[in-house]
Amino acid sequence: MNWDLFPQFLVTGLLTGGIYSLIALGLVIIYKSSRVFNFAQGHLLMVGAFVTWWFTDTLGWNVWLAFGAAIVLAAFLGLLIERVALRALIGQPILATVMMTLALAQLLQGGTIVLFGATQRSLPELFPLRAIILGDVRLKQNLVFAFAISVLGFLLFVLFFRYTRWGLAMRAAAEDHQLAQSVGLRVPRIFGLAWAIASVVATIGGVLLASISGVELNLSIIALKAFPAVLFGGLESIPGAIVGGLTVGIIESLVGGLPADATLRSLHLADIAPYVFMLIVLWFRPDGLFGLKRIERI
Protein backbone atom coordinates (compact mmCIF):
# COMPACT_ATOMS: atom_id res chain seq x y z
CA MET A 1 0.00 0.00 0.00
CA ASN A 2 1.11 3.53 -0.74
CA TRP A 3 1.18 4.88 2.82
CA ASP A 4 0.37 8.36 1.54
CA LEU A 5 -3.04 6.94 0.60
CA PHE A 6 -3.58 5.21 3.97
CA PRO A 7 -5.79 8.03 5.38
CA GLN A 8 -7.91 7.90 2.21
CA PHE A 9 -8.52 4.14 2.46
CA LEU A 10 -9.08 4.38 6.22
CA VAL A 11 -11.75 7.09 5.99
CA THR A 12 -13.45 5.43 3.00
CA GLY A 13 -13.61 2.16 4.92
CA LEU A 14 -14.99 3.94 7.97
CA LEU A 15 -17.77 5.57 5.96
CA THR A 16 -18.68 2.32 4.18
CA GLY A 17 -18.57 0.49 7.49
CA GLY A 18 -21.30 2.77 8.82
CA ILE A 19 -23.72 1.24 6.30
CA TYR A 20 -22.58 -2.28 7.24
CA SER A 21 -23.23 -1.39 10.89
CA LEU A 22 -26.80 -0.38 10.11
CA ILE A 23 -27.42 -3.65 8.24
CA ALA A 24 -25.86 -5.58 11.14
CA LEU A 25 -28.29 -3.87 13.51
CA GLY A 26 -31.20 -5.67 11.82
CA LEU A 27 -29.52 -9.03 12.38
CA VAL A 28 -28.91 -8.22 16.04
CA ILE A 29 -32.53 -7.13 16.61
CA ILE A 30 -33.92 -10.41 15.22
CA TYR A 31 -31.44 -12.51 17.17
CA LYS A 32 -32.01 -10.64 20.45
CA SER A 33 -35.77 -11.03 20.21
CA SER A 34 -36.07 -14.60 18.94
CA ARG A 35 -32.59 -16.23 19.03
CA VAL A 36 -32.83 -16.68 15.23
CA PHE A 37 -30.08 -15.71 12.80
CA ASN A 38 -31.94 -14.18 9.87
CA PHE A 39 -30.36 -15.34 6.61
CA ALA A 40 -32.96 -13.38 4.63
CA GLN A 41 -31.74 -9.97 5.84
CA GLY A 42 -29.71 -9.32 2.69
CA HIS A 43 -32.68 -10.15 0.48
CA LEU A 44 -34.93 -7.79 2.44
CA LEU A 45 -32.29 -5.16 1.72
CA MET A 46 -32.35 -5.98 -2.00
CA VAL A 47 -36.17 -5.85 -2.15
CA GLY A 48 -36.19 -2.44 -0.46
CA ALA A 49 -33.80 -1.04 -3.06
CA PHE A 50 -35.81 -2.45 -5.98
CA VAL A 51 -39.12 -1.15 -4.57
CA THR A 52 -37.61 2.33 -4.19
CA TRP A 53 -36.38 2.20 -7.79
CA TRP A 54 -39.85 1.06 -8.99
CA PHE A 55 -41.54 4.00 -7.28
CA THR A 56 -39.16 6.45 -8.96
CA ASP A 57 -39.01 4.82 -12.40
CA THR A 58 -42.57 3.56 -12.91
CA LEU A 59 -44.61 6.00 -10.83
CA GLY A 60 -42.29 8.96 -11.33
CA TRP A 61 -42.10 9.80 -7.64
CA ASN A 62 -39.42 11.96 -6.07
CA VAL A 63 -36.63 9.71 -4.83
CA TRP A 64 -37.05 10.79 -1.20
CA LEU A 65 -40.80 10.21 -1.33
CA ALA A 66 -40.10 6.78 -2.84
CA PHE A 67 -37.56 6.11 -0.07
CA GLY A 68 -40.16 6.91 2.62
CA ALA A 69 -42.85 4.79 0.93
CA ALA A 70 -40.43 1.85 0.67
CA ILE A 71 -39.71 2.13 4.40
CA VAL A 72 -43.44 1.96 5.21
CA LEU A 73 -43.90 -1.06 2.93
CA ALA A 74 -40.85 -2.69 4.51
CA ALA A 75 -42.45 -2.46 7.94
CA PHE A 76 -45.61 -4.16 6.63
CA LEU A 77 -43.50 -6.82 4.88
CA GLY A 78 -41.65 -7.57 8.11
CA LEU A 79 -44.94 -7.92 10.00
CA LEU A 80 -46.34 -10.16 7.25
CA ILE A 81 -43.29 -12.43 7.23
CA GLU A 82 -43.43 -12.90 10.99
CA ARG A 83 -47.19 -13.50 11.04
CA VAL A 84 -47.45 -15.87 8.08
CA ALA A 85 -44.12 -17.68 7.98
CA LEU A 86 -42.60 -17.63 11.44
CA ARG A 87 -45.26 -17.38 14.14
CA ALA A 88 -46.35 -20.98 13.58
CA LEU A 89 -42.77 -22.05 14.31
CA ILE A 90 -42.69 -20.60 17.84
CA GLY A 91 -41.69 -23.42 20.17
CA GLN A 92 -40.33 -25.55 17.32
CA PRO A 93 -36.62 -26.49 17.05
CA ILE A 94 -34.54 -23.45 16.16
CA LEU A 95 -33.23 -25.20 13.05
CA ALA A 96 -36.75 -25.12 11.57
CA THR A 97 -36.88 -21.33 11.91
CA VAL A 98 -33.40 -20.92 10.44
CA MET A 99 -34.38 -23.05 7.45
CA MET A 100 -37.49 -20.89 7.05
CA THR A 101 -35.32 -17.74 6.79
CA LEU A 102 -33.26 -19.48 4.09
CA ALA A 103 -36.47 -20.35 2.23
CA LEU A 104 -37.63 -16.74 2.59
CA ALA A 105 -34.34 -15.57 1.09
CA GLN A 106 -34.90 -17.67 -2.03
CA LEU A 107 -38.55 -16.62 -2.24
CA LEU A 108 -37.61 -12.93 -2.09
CA GLN A 109 -34.89 -13.47 -4.67
CA GLY A 110 -37.24 -15.20 -7.09
CA GLY A 111 -40.05 -12.72 -6.49
CA THR A 112 -37.72 -9.80 -7.19
CA ILE A 113 -36.61 -11.32 -10.50
CA VAL A 114 -40.23 -11.98 -11.54
CA LEU A 115 -41.50 -8.51 -10.59
CA PHE A 116 -38.54 -6.28 -11.44
CA GLY A 117 -36.21 -8.36 -13.61
CA ALA A 118 -32.54 -9.15 -13.04
CA THR A 119 -31.09 -6.14 -14.86
CA GLN A 120 -29.04 -3.64 -12.89
CA ARG A 121 -30.84 -0.33 -12.35
CA SER A 122 -29.81 3.05 -11.04
CA LEU A 123 -31.56 5.29 -8.54
CA PRO A 124 -31.97 9.01 -9.11
CA GLU A 125 -29.32 11.01 -7.29
CA LEU A 126 -29.94 10.87 -3.54
CA PHE A 127 -26.92 12.92 -2.56
CA PRO A 128 -24.53 15.26 -4.39
CA LEU A 129 -21.73 13.42 -6.17
CA ARG A 130 -19.12 16.16 -5.69
CA ALA A 131 -16.17 15.26 -3.50
CA ILE A 132 -15.31 16.92 -0.19
CA ILE A 133 -11.56 17.55 -0.04
CA LEU A 134 -9.90 17.57 3.38
CA GLY A 135 -6.17 17.88 2.85
CA ASP A 136 -5.07 14.77 0.98
CA VAL A 137 -8.35 12.95 1.64
CA ARG A 138 -11.20 13.09 -0.89
CA LEU A 139 -14.58 12.12 0.55
CA LYS A 140 -17.46 11.19 -1.70
CA GLN A 141 -20.50 13.14 -0.56
CA ASN A 142 -22.81 10.17 -1.12
CA LEU A 143 -20.70 8.10 1.29
CA VAL A 144 -20.58 10.92 3.83
CA PHE A 145 -24.36 11.44 3.78
CA ALA A 146 -24.99 7.67 3.86
CA PHE A 147 -22.76 7.41 6.93
CA ALA A 148 -24.61 10.32 8.57
CA ILE A 149 -27.98 8.63 7.96
CA SER A 150 -26.63 5.38 9.39
CA VAL A 151 -25.45 7.16 12.55
CA LEU A 152 -28.80 8.94 12.89
CA GLY A 153 -30.61 5.62 12.48
CA PHE A 154 -28.52 4.09 15.25
CA LEU A 155 -29.24 6.97 17.60
CA LEU A 156 -32.98 6.73 16.96
CA PHE A 157 -33.01 2.99 17.60
CA VAL A 158 -30.95 3.35 20.79
CA LEU A 159 -33.46 5.93 22.07
CA PHE A 160 -36.32 3.62 21.03
CA PHE A 161 -34.91 0.64 22.94
CA ARG A 162 -34.03 2.65 26.02
CA TYR A 163 -36.96 5.00 26.51
CA THR A 164 -40.09 3.69 24.76
CA ARG A 165 -42.58 1.16 26.12
CA TRP A 166 -42.20 -1.16 23.13
CA GLY A 167 -38.42 -0.88 23.19
CA LEU A 168 -38.29 -1.86 26.86
CA ALA A 169 -40.69 -4.73 26.15
CA MET A 170 -38.38 -5.99 23.38
CA ARG A 171 -35.42 -5.89 25.75
CA ALA A 172 -37.39 -7.82 28.37
CA ALA A 173 -38.50 -10.46 25.86
CA ALA A 174 -34.92 -10.84 24.65
CA GLU A 175 -33.82 -11.90 28.12
CA ASP A 176 -36.50 -14.53 28.80
CA HIS A 177 -39.56 -15.22 26.64
CA GLN A 178 -41.47 -17.16 29.28
CA LEU A 179 -40.82 -14.59 32.00
CA ALA A 180 -41.86 -11.77 29.68
CA GLN A 181 -45.09 -13.61 28.87
CA SER A 182 -45.77 -14.25 32.56
CA VAL A 183 -45.77 -10.50 33.31
CA GLY A 184 -48.25 -9.77 30.53
CA LEU A 185 -46.03 -8.95 27.57
CA ARG A 186 -47.34 -10.19 24.22
CA VAL A 187 -44.26 -11.95 22.92
CA PRO A 188 -45.67 -12.74 19.43
CA ARG A 189 -46.36 -9.04 18.90
CA ILE A 190 -42.83 -8.25 20.03
CA PHE A 191 -41.49 -10.73 17.47
CA GLY A 192 -43.57 -9.02 14.80
CA LEU A 193 -42.21 -5.62 15.80
CA ALA A 194 -38.65 -6.96 15.69
CA TRP A 195 -39.15 -8.21 12.14
CA ALA A 196 -40.74 -4.93 11.10
CA ILE A 197 -37.77 -2.97 12.46
CA ALA A 198 -35.27 -5.35 10.87
CA SER A 199 -37.02 -4.99 7.52
CA VAL A 200 -36.99 -1.18 7.80
CA VAL A 201 -33.30 -1.20 8.69
CA ALA A 202 -32.58 -3.48 5.73
CA THR A 203 -34.45 -1.16 3.35
CA ILE A 204 -32.58 1.91 4.58
CA GLY A 205 -29.25 0.09 4.18
CA GLY A 206 -30.30 -1.22 0.76
CA VAL A 207 -31.18 2.22 -0.59
CA LEU A 208 -27.95 3.70 0.80
CA LEU A 209 -25.91 0.96 -0.86
CA ALA A 210 -27.90 1.24 -4.09
CA SER A 211 -27.22 5.00 -4.21
CA ILE A 212 -23.52 4.10 -4.38
CA SER A 213 -23.33 0.86 -6.38
CA GLY A 214 -26.70 0.69 -8.17
CA VAL A 215 -29.83 -1.43 -7.73
CA GLU A 216 -28.96 -5.05 -8.46
CA LEU A 217 -29.49 -8.58 -7.23
CA ASN A 218 -25.94 -8.63 -5.86
CA LEU A 219 -27.03 -6.27 -3.10
CA SER A 220 -28.10 -9.34 -1.15
CA ILE A 221 -24.53 -10.65 -1.40
CA ILE A 222 -23.01 -7.32 -0.39
CA ALA A 223 -25.21 -7.43 2.70
CA LEU A 224 -23.53 -10.67 3.74
CA LYS A 225 -20.61 -8.53 4.88
CA ALA A 226 -22.80 -7.63 7.85
CA PHE A 227 -22.47 -11.23 9.08
CA PRO A 228 -18.76 -10.90 10.00
CA ALA A 229 -19.63 -7.56 11.61
CA VAL A 230 -22.28 -9.16 13.83
CA LEU A 231 -20.10 -12.12 14.77
CA PHE A 232 -17.20 -9.83 15.66
CA GLY A 233 -19.29 -7.43 17.71
CA GLY A 234 -21.48 -10.06 19.34
CA LEU A 235 -24.82 -11.47 18.25
CA GLU A 236 -26.71 -9.71 21.05
CA SER A 237 -24.85 -6.41 21.16
CA ILE A 238 -26.09 -3.24 19.45
CA PRO A 239 -22.80 -1.39 20.21
CA GLY A 240 -21.05 -4.48 18.87
CA ALA A 241 -22.92 -4.08 15.57
CA ILE A 242 -21.48 -0.56 15.28
CA VAL A 243 -17.93 -1.60 16.10
CA GLY A 244 -18.15 -4.71 13.91
CA GLY A 245 -19.52 -2.85 10.89
CA LEU A 246 -16.88 -0.13 11.09
CA THR A 247 -14.13 -2.75 11.50
CA VAL A 248 -15.28 -4.76 8.49
CA GLY A 249 -15.52 -1.62 6.36
CA ILE A 250 -11.98 -0.56 7.29
CA ILE A 251 -10.53 -4.04 6.68
CA GLU A 252 -12.20 -4.27 3.28
CA SER A 253 -10.95 -0.84 2.22
CA LEU A 254 -7.38 -1.35 3.45
CA VAL A 255 -7.06 -4.77 1.80
CA GLY A 256 -8.44 -3.28 -1.41
CA GLY A 257 -5.63 -0.72 -1.29
CA LEU A 258 -2.84 -3.28 -1.03
CA PRO A 259 -0.58 -3.57 -4.08
CA ALA A 260 -1.25 -6.80 -5.97
CA ASP A 261 -0.37 -8.37 -9.28
CA ALA A 262 -3.01 -9.40 -11.80
CA THR A 263 -3.41 -12.87 -10.28
CA LEU A 264 -4.10 -11.61 -6.77
CA ARG A 265 -6.32 -8.83 -8.07
CA SER A 266 -8.43 -11.40 -9.90
CA LEU A 267 -9.14 -13.09 -6.55
CA HIS A 268 -10.98 -9.95 -5.35
CA LEU A 269 -9.10 -9.88 -2.06
CA ALA A 270 -11.17 -6.97 -0.75
CA ASP A 271 -14.36 -9.01 -1.22
CA ILE A 272 -13.11 -12.07 0.64
CA ALA A 273 -11.25 -10.19 3.40
CA PRO A 274 -14.39 -9.78 5.61
CA TYR A 275 -15.00 -13.54 5.55
CA VAL A 276 -11.38 -14.37 6.35
CA PHE A 277 -11.77 -11.97 9.25
CA MET A 278 -14.97 -13.80 10.28
CA LEU A 279 -13.12 -17.14 10.37
CA ILE A 280 -10.41 -15.62 12.56
CA VAL A 281 -13.02 -14.19 14.93
CA LEU A 282 -14.83 -17.54 15.21
CA TRP A 283 -11.53 -19.26 15.93
CA PHE A 284 -10.31 -16.95 18.71
CA ARG A 285 -13.48 -15.32 20.10
CA PRO A 286 -16.66 -17.16 19.02
CA ASP A 287 -18.85 -15.09 21.39
CA GLY A 288 -17.75 -11.83 19.76
CA LEU A 289 -16.18 -8.74 21.27
CA PHE A 290 -19.26 -7.74 23.29
CA GLY A 291 -21.14 -11.04 23.17
CA LEU A 292 -22.49 -12.77 26.24
CA LYS A 293 -21.17 -16.18 27.24
CA ARG A 294 -24.20 -18.18 28.35
CA ILE A 295 -23.76 -21.32 30.44
CA GLU A 296 -26.67 -23.72 30.69
CA ARG A 297 -26.82 -26.09 33.64
CA ILE A 298 -28.17 -29.55 32.94
C-alpha positions in Angstrom: 0.0 0.0 0.0 1.1 3.5 -0.7 1.2 4.9 2.8 0.4 8.4 1.5 -3.0 6.9 0.6 -3.6 5.2 4.0 -5.8 8.0 5.4 -7.9 7.9 2.2 -8.5 4.1 2.5 -9.1 4.4 6.2 -11.7 7.1 6.0 -13.4 5.4 3.0 -13.6 2.2 4.9 -15.0 3.9 8.0 -17.8 5.6 6.0 -18.7 2.3 4.2 -18.6 0.5 7.5 -21.3 2.8 8.8 -23.7 1.2 6.3 -22.6 -2.3 7.2 -23.2 -1.4 10.9 -26.8 -0.4 10.1 -27.4 -3.7 8.2 -25.9 -5.6 11.1 -28.3 -3.9 13.5 -31.2 -5.7 11.8 -29.5 -9.0 12.4 -28.9 -8.2 16.0 -32.5 -7.1 16.6 -33.9 -10.4 15.2 -31.4 -12.5 17.2 -32.0 -10.6 20.4 -35.8 -11.0 20.2 -36.1 -14.6 18.9 -32.6 -16.2 19.0 -32.8 -16.7 15.2 -30.1 -15.7 12.8 -31.9 -14.2 9.9 -30.4 -15.3 6.6 -33.0 -13.4 4.6 -31.7 -10.0 5.8 -29.7 -9.3 2.7 -32.7 -10.2 0.5 -34.9 -7.8 2.4 -32.3 -5.2 1.7 -32.4 -6.0 -2.0 -36.2 -5.9 -2.2 -36.2 -2.4 -0.5 -33.8 -1.0 -3.1 -35.8 -2.4 -6.0 -39.1 -1.1 -4.6 -37.6 2.3 -4.2 -36.4 2.2 -7.8 -39.8 1.1 -9.0 -41.5 4.0 -7.3 -39.2 6.4 -9.0 -39.0 4.8 -12.4 -42.6 3.6 -12.9 -44.6 6.0 -10.8 -42.3 9.0 -11.3 -42.1 9.8 -7.6 -39.4 12.0 -6.1 -36.6 9.7 -4.8 -37.0 10.8 -1.2 -40.8 10.2 -1.3 -40.1 6.8 -2.8 -37.6 6.1 -0.1 -40.2 6.9 2.6 -42.8 4.8 0.9 -40.4 1.9 0.7 -39.7 2.1 4.4 -43.4 2.0 5.2 -43.9 -1.1 2.9 -40.8 -2.7 4.5 -42.5 -2.5 7.9 -45.6 -4.2 6.6 -43.5 -6.8 4.9 -41.7 -7.6 8.1 -44.9 -7.9 10.0 -46.3 -10.2 7.3 -43.3 -12.4 7.2 -43.4 -12.9 11.0 -47.2 -13.5 11.0 -47.4 -15.9 8.1 -44.1 -17.7 8.0 -42.6 -17.6 11.4 -45.3 -17.4 14.1 -46.3 -21.0 13.6 -42.8 -22.1 14.3 -42.7 -20.6 17.8 -41.7 -23.4 20.2 -40.3 -25.5 17.3 -36.6 -26.5 17.0 -34.5 -23.4 16.2 -33.2 -25.2 13.0 -36.8 -25.1 11.6 -36.9 -21.3 11.9 -33.4 -20.9 10.4 -34.4 -23.0 7.4 -37.5 -20.9 7.1 -35.3 -17.7 6.8 -33.3 -19.5 4.1 -36.5 -20.4 2.2 -37.6 -16.7 2.6 -34.3 -15.6 1.1 -34.9 -17.7 -2.0 -38.6 -16.6 -2.2 -37.6 -12.9 -2.1 -34.9 -13.5 -4.7 -37.2 -15.2 -7.1 -40.1 -12.7 -6.5 -37.7 -9.8 -7.2 -36.6 -11.3 -10.5 -40.2 -12.0 -11.5 -41.5 -8.5 -10.6 -38.5 -6.3 -11.4 -36.2 -8.4 -13.6 -32.5 -9.1 -13.0 -31.1 -6.1 -14.9 -29.0 -3.6 -12.9 -30.8 -0.3 -12.3 -29.8 3.0 -11.0 -31.6 5.3 -8.5 -32.0 9.0 -9.1 -29.3 11.0 -7.3 -29.9 10.9 -3.5 -26.9 12.9 -2.6 -24.5 15.3 -4.4 -21.7 13.4 -6.2 -19.1 16.2 -5.7 -16.2 15.3 -3.5 -15.3 16.9 -0.2 -11.6 17.5 0.0 -9.9 17.6 3.4 -6.2 17.9 2.9 -5.1 14.8 1.0 -8.4 12.9 1.6 -11.2 13.1 -0.9 -14.6 12.1 0.5 -17.5 11.2 -1.7 -20.5 13.1 -0.6 -22.8 10.2 -1.1 -20.7 8.1 1.3 -20.6 10.9 3.8 -24.4 11.4 3.8 -25.0 7.7 3.9 -22.8 7.4 6.9 -24.6 10.3 8.6 -28.0 8.6 8.0 -26.6 5.4 9.4 -25.4 7.2 12.6 -28.8 8.9 12.9 -30.6 5.6 12.5 -28.5 4.1 15.3 -29.2 7.0 17.6 -33.0 6.7 17.0 -33.0 3.0 17.6 -31.0 3.4 20.8 -33.5 5.9 22.1 -36.3 3.6 21.0 -34.9 0.6 22.9 -34.0 2.7 26.0 -37.0 5.0 26.5 -40.1 3.7 24.8 -42.6 1.2 26.1 -42.2 -1.2 23.1 -38.4 -0.9 23.2 -38.3 -1.9 26.9 -40.7 -4.7 26.1 -38.4 -6.0 23.4 -35.4 -5.9 25.8 -37.4 -7.8 28.4 -38.5 -10.5 25.9 -34.9 -10.8 24.7 -33.8 -11.9 28.1 -36.5 -14.5 28.8 -39.6 -15.2 26.6 -41.5 -17.2 29.3 -40.8 -14.6 32.0 -41.9 -11.8 29.7 -45.1 -13.6 28.9 -45.8 -14.2 32.6 -45.8 -10.5 33.3 -48.3 -9.8 30.5 -46.0 -9.0 27.6 -47.3 -10.2 24.2 -44.3 -12.0 22.9 -45.7 -12.7 19.4 -46.4 -9.0 18.9 -42.8 -8.2 20.0 -41.5 -10.7 17.5 -43.6 -9.0 14.8 -42.2 -5.6 15.8 -38.7 -7.0 15.7 -39.2 -8.2 12.1 -40.7 -4.9 11.1 -37.8 -3.0 12.5 -35.3 -5.4 10.9 -37.0 -5.0 7.5 -37.0 -1.2 7.8 -33.3 -1.2 8.7 -32.6 -3.5 5.7 -34.4 -1.2 3.4 -32.6 1.9 4.6 -29.3 0.1 4.2 -30.3 -1.2 0.8 -31.2 2.2 -0.6 -28.0 3.7 0.8 -25.9 1.0 -0.9 -27.9 1.2 -4.1 -27.2 5.0 -4.2 -23.5 4.1 -4.4 -23.3 0.9 -6.4 -26.7 0.7 -8.2 -29.8 -1.4 -7.7 -29.0 -5.0 -8.5 -29.5 -8.6 -7.2 -25.9 -8.6 -5.9 -27.0 -6.3 -3.1 -28.1 -9.3 -1.1 -24.5 -10.7 -1.4 -23.0 -7.3 -0.4 -25.2 -7.4 2.7 -23.5 -10.7 3.7 -20.6 -8.5 4.9 -22.8 -7.6 7.9 -22.5 -11.2 9.1 -18.8 -10.9 10.0 -19.6 -7.6 11.6 -22.3 -9.2 13.8 -20.1 -12.1 14.8 -17.2 -9.8 15.7 -19.3 -7.4 17.7 -21.5 -10.1 19.3 -24.8 -11.5 18.3 -26.7 -9.7 21.1 -24.9 -6.4 21.2 -26.1 -3.2 19.4 -22.8 -1.4 20.2 -21.1 -4.5 18.9 -22.9 -4.1 15.6 -21.5 -0.6 15.3 -17.9 -1.6 16.1 -18.1 -4.7 13.9 -19.5 -2.8 10.9 -16.9 -0.1 11.1 -14.1 -2.7 11.5 -15.3 -4.8 8.5 -15.5 -1.6 6.4 -12.0 -0.6 7.3 -10.5 -4.0 6.7 -12.2 -4.3 3.3 -11.0 -0.8 2.2 -7.4 -1.3 3.5 -7.1 -4.8 1.8 -8.4 -3.3 -1.4 -5.6 -0.7 -1.3 -2.8 -3.3 -1.0 -0.6 -3.6 -4.1 -1.3 -6.8 -6.0 -0.4 -8.4 -9.3 -3.0 -9.4 -11.8 -3.4 -12.9 -10.3 -4.1 -11.6 -6.8 -6.3 -8.8 -8.1 -8.4 -11.4 -9.9 -9.1 -13.1 -6.6 -11.0 -10.0 -5.3 -9.1 -9.9 -2.1 -11.2 -7.0 -0.8 -14.4 -9.0 -1.2 -13.1 -12.1 0.6 -11.2 -10.2 3.4 -14.4 -9.8 5.6 -15.0 -13.5 5.6 -11.4 -14.4 6.3 -11.8 -12.0 9.3 -15.0 -13.8 10.3 -13.1 -17.1 10.4 -10.4 -15.6 12.6 -13.0 -14.2 14.9 -14.8 -17.5 15.2 -11.5 -19.3 15.9 -10.3 -16.9 18.7 -13.5 -15.3 20.1 -16.7 -17.2 19.0 -18.9 -15.1 21.4 -17.8 -11.8 19.8 -16.2 -8.7 21.3 -19.3 -7.7 23.3 -21.1 -11.0 23.2 -22.5 -12.8 26.2 -21.2 -16.2 27.2 -24.2 -18.2 28.3 -23.8 -21.3 30.4 -26.7 -23.7 30.7 -26.8 -26.1 33.6 -28.2 -29.5 32.9 
